[in-house]
Amino acid sequence: MKTRTAVIGGGYGGMAAAIFEKKNGNDVTVFERQDSLGKKLLLTGNGRCNISNENIDVTDYLTDDEEKLGSILVRFDRKKEDEFFASIGLLTRSDRGCLYPLTGKAKTVGNCLVYALNELGAHIRTGCYVTAIKRNADGLFDITAASKVYGGFSKVILSSGGMAGIYDESSKNGNQLASSCGHTLKEGHPGLTAVLCSDDRKKLKKLDGIRVRAGATVIKKGKKIAFEAGEIQHTADGLSGIPVFGLSRYIDDMTDTVIKIDYLTGVTLDEFKLRALKFNNRSVETFLEGMVLSPIAEMAVGNCGVNYHARIAGLSEDEIKKMYLALTAADFHPMQLNGYNKAQISTGGVLLSETDENMQSRYCKGLYLVGEVLNVAGRCGGYNLHFAAASAYCATF
Ligand SMILES: Cc1cc2nc3c(=O)[nH]c(=O)nc-3n(C[C@H](O)[C@H](O)[C@H](O)COP(=O)(O)OP(=O)(O)OC[C@H]3O[C@@H](n4cnc5c(N)ncnc54)[C@H](O)[C@@H]3O)c2cc1C
């Protein structure tokens, strides 16, 4: 017998779920509050849509249920994902492991999904803002949207996404729908976004615009919370760039939190000391020139109290060590995260542990949860779109 399925939210996860559900022979209606499907997709990957990644692992995500996430990622592997892309007529290419549509345009992805939905005969209701999900006397779901009740669904897939990107207050509504069905929401914050720091404005201004390959560690109350490496971008307000975006997922309350940047990744203290011996006729400034950009060197050396113009030969062993530490663990103090409108994801959401292995709600049989509405926050690199499609697959098979 055909299942009547309502999909709430026509983003990437919702469209993928609707396609899988139609392929199972079910009758599917997609409710989307915007005037067209997949609006956020157009913003992804700077308009190029980094749709997935060739290397996906549980450790690329922050979630409350790693075991469940692992099983979702295994079920929707690269082969299954490629079959899905092929089924909607999408060709992709890899750029250092990150997958993009071959056209390099996010619009292609959205269009291919919409063509597939139309070909499969899904009902699409845009401009249809769902405000309530209720079970009726027959045990079926009634969906209230735009002051109308659409009744008689035996399955509801909630794929209402998060608040990042096109944020307004009503974007929170998906979470409220989930909590009205008995779910616990993990408090979230903007994720994959820049970190504004409370450090000296003059120091930040001097570094503004500098991009360097470095390692960054978040330390909270003296404990290492997360590490990311890659190209860090200094701004007049703090830190940005892909590794910092990744770290922003872990930074909620800023008390006792520091980001330590290692500008000399891979250089040990012993190697640093040997270099100091070899170039002891140089000044600190010229000695460091071959290792780090000078505004960074000047800032770090200034922080540890060593004279930037002193000769290396005149420094004590302790001063050499202090310089090394200042360059391998330079402190930045997070004060605030860039807002939802500048972030790529919302962290938090419905606890993944409150769904079964098929994404079905443990509290409301027939309700399934897919994509960013769940407490799963991937790093930059196609991981969040991948999770949206993977959870959609698991909710429909
Ligand atoms: C600027 C930017 C760049 C990004 N780049 C990438 C990238 O390159 N790679 C990557 O993997 N991820 C990227 N992301 C993250 C990625 O876009 C999201 O994680 C992904 O879109 C989540 O998919 P989703 O279907 O769960 O939610 P969404 O895409 O947010 O879709 C949810 C849909 O539900 C609709 N909706 C919400 N509530 C209701 C309601 N009550 N009734 C009806 N409709 C409703 C919304 O309008 C929306 O269309 C980026 C995000 C942003 C903002």
The ligand as an SDF file (V2000), in Angstrom:
LIG
                    3D

 53 58  0  0  0  0  0  0  0  0999 V2000
   26.5390   30.3860    3.2020 C   0  0  0  0  0  0  0  0  0  0  0  0
   26.4890   28.8970    3.3930 C   0  0  0  0  0  0  0  0  0  0  0  0
   27.3900   28.0900    2.7280 C   0  0  0  0  0  0  0  0  0  0  0  0
   27.3600   26.6970    2.9360 C   0  0  0  0  0  0  0  0  0  0  0  0
   28.2100   25.9220    2.2060 N   0  0  0  0  0  0  0  0  0  0  0  0
   28.1650   24.5610    2.3700 C   0  0  0  0  0  0  0  0  0  0  0  0
   28.9630   23.7160    1.5460 C   0  0  0  0  0  0  0  0  0  0  0  0
   29.6270   24.1570    0.6020 O   0  0  0  0  0  0  0  0  0  0  0  0
   28.9250   22.3720    1.8120 N   0  0  0  0  0  0  0  0  0  0  0  0
   28.1470   21.8340    2.8110 C   0  0  0  0  0  0  0  0  0  0  0  0
   28.1740   20.6150    3.0060 O   0  0  0  0  0  0  0  0  0  0  0  0
   27.3340   22.6160    3.5450 N   0  0  0  0  0  0  0  0  0  0  0  0
   27.3170   23.9550    3.3380 C   0  0  0  0  0  0  0  0  0  0  0  0
   26.4640   24.7470    4.0810 N   0  0  0  0  0  0  0  0  0  0  0  0
   25.5820   24.0950    5.0670 C   0  0  0  0  0  0  0  0  0  0  0  0
   24.4050   23.4230    4.3280 C   0  0  0  0  0  0  0  0  0  0  0  0
   23.8230   24.3400    3.4350 O   0  0  0  0  0  0  0  0  0  0  0  0
   23.3350   22.9300    5.3100 C   0  0  0  0  0  0  0  0  0  0  0  0
   23.9130   22.1560    6.3140 O   0  0  0  0  0  0  0  0  0  0  0  0
   22.2980   22.0990    4.5430 C   0  0  0  0  0  0  0  0  0  0  0  0
   21.6660   22.9250    3.5980 O   0  0  0  0  0  0  0  0  0  0  0  0
   21.2880   21.5070    5.4870 C   0  0  0  0  0  0  0  0  0  0  0  0
   20.2800   20.9090    4.7070 O   0  0  0  0  0  0  0  0  0  0  0  0
   18.8080   20.7410    5.2760 P   0  0  0  0  0  0  0  0  0  0  0  0
   17.9760   20.2330    4.1680 O   0  0  0  0  0  0  0  0  0  0  0  0
   18.8680   19.9910    6.5470 O   0  0  0  0  0  0  0  0  0  0  0  0
   18.3720   22.2170    5.6890 O   0  0  0  0  0  0  0  0  0  0  0  0
   18.1550   23.5060    4.7960 P   0  0  0  0  0  0  0  0  0  0  0  0
   18.9970   23.4890    3.5970 O   0  0  0  0  0  0  0  0  0  0  0  0
   18.2940   24.6460    5.7570 O   0  0  0  0  0  0  0  0  0  0  0  0
   16.6470   23.3890    4.3300 O   0  0  0  0  0  0  0  0  0  0  0  0
   15.5770   23.4930    5.2300 C   0  0  0  0  0  0  0  0  0  0  0  0
   14.3960   24.0010    4.4520 C   0  0  0  0  0  0  0  0  0  0  0  0
   13.2460   23.9340    5.2820 O   0  0  0  0  0  0  0  0  0  0  0  0
   12.4630   25.0890    5.0950 C   0  0  0  0  0  0  0  0  0  0  0  0
   11.6530   25.2380    6.3040 N   0  0  0  0  0  0  0  0  0  0  0  0
   12.0880   25.4820    7.5630 C   0  0  0  0  0  0  0  0  0  0  0  0
   11.0430   25.4870    8.4240 N   0  0  0  0  0  0  0  0  0  0  0  0
    9.9410   25.2520    7.6830 C   0  0  0  0  0  0  0  0  0  0  0  0
    8.5560   25.1450    8.0070 C   0  0  0  0  0  0  0  0  0  0  0  0
    8.1170   25.2720    9.2530 N   0  0  0  0  0  0  0  0  0  0  0  0
    7.6570   24.9200    7.0010 N   0  0  0  0  0  0  0  0  0  0  0  0
    8.0910   24.7810    5.7220 C   0  0  0  0  0  0  0  0  0  0  0  0
    9.3740   24.8760    5.3590 N   0  0  0  0  0  0  0  0  0  0  0  0
   10.2950   25.0850    6.3400 C   0  0  0  0  0  0  0  0  0  0  0  0
   13.4990   26.1810    4.8860 C   0  0  0  0  0  0  0  0  0  0  0  0
   12.9660   27.2890    4.2270 O   0  0  0  0  0  0  0  0  0  0  0  0
   14.5420   25.4440    4.0440 C   0  0  0  0  0  0  0  0  0  0  0  0
   14.3070   25.5550    2.6710 O   0  0  0  0  0  0  0  0  0  0  0  0
   26.4300   26.1260    3.8530 C   0  0  0  0  0  0  0  0  0  0  0  0
   25.5020   26.9510    4.4880 C   0  0  0  0  0  0  0  0  0  0  0  0
   25.5200   28.3150    4.2630 C   0  0  0  0  0  0  0  0  0  0  0  0
   24.4950   29.1760    4.9620 C   0  0  0  0  0  0  0  0  0  0  0  0
  1  2  1  0
  2  3  1  0
  2 52  2  0
  3  4  2  0
  4  5  1  0
  4 50  1  0
  5  6  2  0
  6  7  1  0
  6 13  1  0
  7  8  2  0
  7  9  1  0
  9 10  1  0
 10 11  2  0
 10 12  1  0
 12 13  2  0
 13 14  1  0
 14 15  1  0
 14 50  1  0
 15 16  1  0
 16 17  1  0
 16 18  1  0
 18 19  1  0
 18 20  1  0
 20 21  1  0
 20 22  1  0
 22 23  1  0
 23 24  1  0
 24 25  2  0
 24 26  1  0
 24 27  1  0
 27 28  1  0
 28 29  2  0
 28 30  1  0
 28 31  1  0
 31 32  1  0
 32 33  1  0
 33 34  1  0
 33 48  1  0
 34 35  1  0
 35 36  1  0
 35 46  1  0
 36 37  1  0
 36 45  1  0
 37 38  2  0
 38 39  1  0
 39 40  1  0
 39 45  2  0
 40 41  1  0
 40 42  2  0
 42 43  1  0
 43 44  2  0
 44 45  1  0
 46 47  1  0
 46 48  1  0
 48 49  1  0
 50 51  2  0
 51 52  1  0
 52 53  1  0
M  END
$$$$
